[in-house]
Amino acid sequence: MVPAGTTIDPVTGAVIPTSGVPLSERFTTGGDTSNRAYALDLLGTACPTQASIDGGCRPTLIDIVDSSGHHTTAPLGGRSLFIVNAEYRFPIAGPICAQLFVDAGNTYAETNIRFGDLKYGVGTGLRYLSPVGPVRFDFGYKLKRQILGYDVAGKPIFERPFAYFITLGYAF
């Protein structure tokens, strides 16, 4: 029997808490317009073991393992988010500009925001000010990576340490 407010992961058989809110209506963050150290929609909390979920961890990310053992992280979304960005833009030469940035934030499974659970990223970027708008290349680095899951040998699988984006237009 599945406890109320939870679902069973079909791959691992783990009990996962759910919010009753459809995925399309949940908050996700990470990417070129929020925290640039994280891939699109992959800023959140992963609960790598059933014991961590039993201990009160509320995931907003899930590790999906296919039949060949390949791990993929997917967003579950959350009921609240918090994002703060600071960047310094400066010219290099002509239409070429650069920037340094610090991004902080997280996606939370519940409606309360816990500032102790913020995830931080730092990075740099280049801009080419084209006639149709700036073409941006951003490279963000995570200051602390979390464990997403464990492989069959029991070794932890960590998040990628960086993310990069090539986009047209300003992020903010």
C-alpha positions, 0 to 999 in steps of 0.5 A: 500500500502506498502512503498518502501524498507519495508515489512509488518510483517504478525503477527503484521502488523507492517511495517519493513524496508528491505535492498533488500539483501537476508537474506543468504547474510546479516551479523549476529553476536552473538555466541561462535565466536563473542560476547559470551553474545548473542545466535548465530546470535542474537546480533543486534537491536530490534525495539519493536514498530512501533513508534520506527521504524517510529522514525528511528530505523532500526531492525536487529532482529525481535520478532515473536509471535506464535498463543499461544503468545510465543515470539521468536527472529529471526535475520533479518541480517544487512549490516555491523557489528563490533566485538571486543574481549579481553580475558585473558587465564590462567592455573588452573591445568594440562590440565584445563585452564580458561579465562575471556573475554569482547566482544563488537559489534553490527550488523547494518541495514545500512553500517555505524557503530555507536560506540554509539550503541555497545552492551557489554558482559563479561564472563568467561570460562573453557577449557580442553585441550584434545588430539583433541583440547580444549573443551570449556565452555563459559558463557557470561553476557549482561551488558545492555539488550534491550527490544525485544517486549511487551506482551499482557499486555503491559509489556516489554520482555527483552533479556535473561541476559546470554548465554552459549556455549560448543564447541570444538576448540578455538574461535580465 
